[in-house]
């Protein structure tokens, strides 16, 4: 039995922060969380264990990014093992322990190929973890996010118009089959003909229907929620905004309890006051921090690519040549720091939006997203300045930074 003990840090446990906590990990699972330092563990518990000293640090549940297209020069649409591994390594360096590679609207064969490739990667990842004690090399791939293709071209943002299709059950079936049961989220514009049926089918299949790239009215968004929609992708961006006599997509997103909201807290996609507004309206349990990062994240500024389109990155902002925002270069550790400042929330609340809320949304709240006995030992340790000093997946260190 492999054992790891993390001691001395402030542990962000469910419902409280333990000032001087100890976490005992056995075979990749949290076995115990103690509140009183070294004295909490009997001597036998520490025999043969790897001990991690977290004094002066904050020990958090691992961050989960449910909407990320790429990073470090790689993209989900590359459909290569190297691309996903590059994304996994970059994500881990920013405190992410699990993520959903996100497929952009592209010609259907390309979307199918990307879904199939991510599904194969997940299968290989799962086989490695069960057949032999293989140490992961980065964040775990937890599923697939398919952004499209049933979107409104009038609100496409950086989604290539050539990849946008009218709702079609055969197309849906092809994408879900390619994902082999690993598609966790699919975005749909609910106002287009046939979209409500797609939303219902997704919900029946156990896939979270997300509302995105849409001109839906308040009433149409309510109908989508009744049909099974449970998430709003990159809230406020590429959707009908809030007006005092026409609440629009955003008005429904902020007021319907059925809908959780993704939020890109980079200070560009959303003004800091709007970040504060979303958190005040929804609460941390219904807000999921996402990066919506593309391959330029973590790379030098200049020319890049998204969905076959030229992207120019300047001053940290990624835009198409038309000027439209094209994903982000945000990383999750920065998103957590930003939401603390923008929305004036505690570290525990910010971490909740990056861990337990997204875990619950994708159906993994029973095993991920919190530091409690029986949960997967997916852990992020932050230094005094909020920097990521260690990322742990299934009890194994996959990234170690500078304290």
Long-range contacts (C-beta under 8 A, 24 or more apart in sequence): 1-26, 1-27, 2-26, 2-27, 2-28, 2-50, 2-133, 2-395, 3-45, 3-46, 3-47, 3-48, 3-49, 3-50, 4-49, 4-50, 4-51, 4-52, 4-377, 4-392, 4-395, 5-41, 5-45, 5-46, 5-49, 5-50, 5-51, 5-52, 6-52, 6-54, 6-59, 6-379, 6-381, 7-37, 7-38, 7-51, 7-52, 7-53, 7-54, 7-55, 8-37, 8-53, 8-54, 8-55, 8-56, 8-57, 9-54, 9-55, 9-56, 9-57, 9-58, 9-59, 9-381, 10-57, 10-58, 10-59, 11-59, 11-371, 12-58, 12-59, 12-60, 12-61, 12-347, 12-348, 12-351, 12-371, 13-370, 13-371, 13-372, 14-356, 14-370, 14-371, 14-372, 17-347, 17-348, 21-59, 23-59, 23-371, 23-377, 23-379, 24-49, 25-377, 25-395, 26-395, 27-395, 28-376, 28-377, 28-394, 28-395, 28-396, 29-374, 29-375, 29-376, 29-377, 29-395, 30-371, 30-372, 30-373, 30-374, 30-375, 30-376, 30-377, 31-373, 32-373, 33-371, 33-372, 33-373, 52-381, 52-390, 52-397, 54-381, 56-383, 56-384, 56-403, 57-381, 57-382, 57-383, 57-384, 57-389, 57-403, 58-347, 58-381, 58-382, 59-371, 59-379, 59-380, 59-381, 60-95, 60-347, 60-351, 60-355, 60-371, 60-379, 60-380, 60-381, 60-382, 61-351, 61-355, 61-356, 61-368, 61-369, 61-370, 61-371, 61-375, 61-378, 61-379, 61-380, 62-95, 62-96, 62-97, 62-98, 62-139, 62-355, 62-368, 62-378, 62-379, 62-380, 62-391, 62-392, 62-393, 63-94, 63-95, 63-96, 63-97, 63-289, 63-332, 63-333, 63-336, 63-351, 63-354, 63-355, 63-380, 64-96, 64-97, 64-98, 64-99, 64-142, 64-354, 64-355, 64-358, 64-359, 64-362, 64-368, 64-369, 65-91, 65-96, 65-98, 65-99, 65-100, 65-290, 65-291, 65-293, 65-332, 65-358, 66-99, 66-100, 66-145, 66-184, 66-185, 66-262, 66-288, 66-290, 66-358, 66-361, 66-362, 67-100, 67-102, 67-145, 67-147, 67-185, 67-233, 67-234, 67-262, 67-290, 67-291, 67-292, 68-99, 68-100, 68-101, 68-102, 68-290, 68-291, 68-292, 68-293, 69-101, 69-102, 69-104, 69-292, 69-293, 69-294, 69-295, 69-306, 69-327, 70-293, 70-294, 70-295, 70-297, 70-306, 70-327, 71-293, 71-294, 71-295, 71-297, 71-298, 71-331, 72-295, 72-297, 72-298, 72-299, 73-295, 73-298, 73-299, 74-295, 75-294, 75-295, 75-305, 75-306, 76-101, 76-102, 76-103, 76-104, 76-114, 76-118, 77-103, 77-104, 77-106, 77-110, 77-114, 77-307, 79-110, 79-113, 79-114, 79-116, 79-117, 80-117, 81-117, 81-121, 84-117, 84-118, 84-121, 84-141, 85-137, 85-138, 87-138, 87-139, 88-136, 88-137, 88-138, 88-139, 88-140, 88-141, 89-137, 89-138, 89-139, 89-399, 90-138, 90-297, 90-298, 90-331, 91-138, 91-139, 91-332, 92-138, 92-139, 92-391, 92-393, 92-398, 92-399, 93-388, 93-391, 93-399, 93-401, 94-331, 94-332, 94-333, 94-334, 94-388, 95-332, 95-333, 95-336, 95-380, 95-382, 95-388, 95-391, 96-139, 96-332, 96-380, 96-391, 97-139, 97-140, 97-368, 97-378, 97-379, 97-380, 97-391, 97-392, 97-393, 97-398, 98-139, 98-140, 98-141, 98-142, 98-359, 98-364, 98-368, 98-378, 98-393, 99-139, 99-140, 99-141, 99-142, 100-141, 100-142, 100-143, 100-144, 100-145, 100-184, 100-185, 100-362, 101-141, 101-144, 101-145, 102-144, 102-145, 102-146, 102-147, 102-292, 103-144, 103-145, 103-146, 103-147, 103-148, 104-147, 104-148, 104-159, 104-160, 104-163, 104-306, 104-307, 105-147, 105-148, 105-149, 105-151, 105-156, 105-159, 105-160, 105-163, 105-164, 105-165, 105-307, 106-149, 106-160, 106-162, 106-163, 106-307, 106-308, 107-162, 107-163, 108-149, 108-163, 108-165, 108-171, 108-174, 108-175, 110-163, 111-146, 111-148, 111-149, 111-163, 111-175, 111-178, 112-174, 112-175, 112-178, 113-178, 115-144, 115-146, 115-175, 115-178, 115-179, 115-183, 116-178, 116-179, 116-180, 118-144, 118-179, 118-182, 119-144, 119-178, 119-179, 119-180, 119-181, 119-182, 122-182, 123-180, 129-394, 135-396, 135-398, 136-393, 136-394, 136-396, 136-398, 137-398, 138-393, 138-398, 138-399, 139-391, 139-393, 139-398, 140-378, 140-393, 140-394, 142-184, 142-362, 142-364, 142-368, 143-182, 143-183, 143-184, 143-185, 143-362, 144-179, 144-182, 144-183, 144-184, 144-185, 145-183, 145-184, 145-185, 145-186, 145-187, 146-175, 146-179, 146-183, 146-185, 146-186, 146-187, 147-186, 147-187, 147-212, 147-213, 147-233, 148-187, 148-213, 150-187, 150-188, 150-189, 150-192, 150-194, 150-195, 150-198, 151-187, 151-188, 151-189, 151-192, 151-212, 151-213, 151-214, 152-189, 152-191, 152-192, 152-213, 152-214, 152-215, 154-215, 155-189, 155-213, 155-214, 155-215, 155-238, 155-239, 155-240, 156-213, 156-238, 157-213, 157-237, 157-238, 157-324, 157-325, 157-326, 158-306, 158-307, 158-309, 158-311, 158-320, 158-324, 158-325, 158-326, 158-327, 159-213, 159-238, 159-307, 160-307, 160-308, 160-309, 163-307, 166-192, 166-193, 166-194, 167-192, 167-193, 167-194, 167-195, 167-197, 167-198, 168-194, 169-197, 169-198, 169-201, 172-198, 172-201, 172-202, 176-205, 176-207, 183-207, 184-208, 184-362, 184-363, 185-210, 185-231, 185-361, 185-362, 186-210, 187-211, 187-212, 187-213, 187-233, 188-212, 188-224, 188-229, 189-213, 189-214, 189-215, 189-216, 190-214, 190-216, 190-220, 190-221, 190-223, 190-224, 190-227, 190-229, 191-215, 191-216, 191-217, 191-220, 195-224, 196-223, 196-224, 196-227, 199-224, 199-227, 199-228, 199-229, 200-227, 200-228, 202-228, 203-227, 203-228, 203-229, 203-230, 204-228, 206-363, 208-361, 208-362, 210-262, 211-239, 211-249, 211-253, 211-259, 212-238, 212-239, 213-238, 213-239, 214-238, 214-239, 214-240, 214-249, 215-239, 215-240, 215-249, 216-240, 216-248, 216-249, 216-252, 217-246, 217-248, 217-249, 218-246, 218-247, 218-248, 218-249, 218-251, 218-252, 221-248, 221-249, 221-251, 221-252, 221-253, 221-256, 221-259, 222-252, 222-256, 225-252, 225-256, 225-258, 225-259, 229-258, 229-259, 230-258, 230-259, 230-260, 230-361, 231-259, 231-260, 231-261, 231-262, 231-288, 231-361, 232-259, 232-260, 232-261, 232-262, 233-262, 234-262, 234-263, 234-264, 234-269, 234-290, 234-292, 235-261, 235-262, 235-263, 235-270, 235-278, 236-269, 236-270, 236-274, 236-278, 237-264, 237-269, 237-270, 237-325, 254-278, 254-281, 254-282, 255-281, 257-286, 259-286, 260-286, 260-287, 260-288, 260-357, 260-361, 261-286, 261-287, 261-288, 262-288, 262-289, 262-290, 262-292, 263-287, 263-288, 263-289, 263-290, 263-339, 263-353, 264-290, 264-291, 264-292, 264-328, 264-330, 264-335, 265-289, 265-330, 265-335, 265-338, 265-339, 265-342, 266-316, 266-328, 266-329, 266-330, 266-334, 266-335, 266-338, 267-338, 267-342, 268-316, 268-317, 268-325, 268-328, 269-325, 269-328, 272-338, 272-341, 272-342, 273-342, 275-338, 275-339, 275-342, 275-343, 276-342, 276-343, 276-344, 278-343, 279-339, 279-343, 279-345, 279-349, 279-353, 280-343, 284-345, 284-349, 284-350, 284-352, 284-353, 284-357, 285-352, 285-356, 285-357, 286-357, 287-353, 287-357, 288-353, 288-354, 288-357, 288-358, 288-361, 289-332, 289-335, 289-336, 289-339, 289-350, 289-353, 289-354, 289-358, 290-335, 290-358, 291-328, 291-330, 291-331, 291-332, 291-335, 292-327, 292-328, 292-330, 293-327, 293-328, 293-329, 293-330, 293-331, 294-318, 294-326, 294-327, 294-328, 294-329, 296-329, 297-328, 297-329, 297-330, 297-331, 298-329, 298-331, 299-329, 333-382, 333-386, 333-387, 333-388, 336-386, 337-386
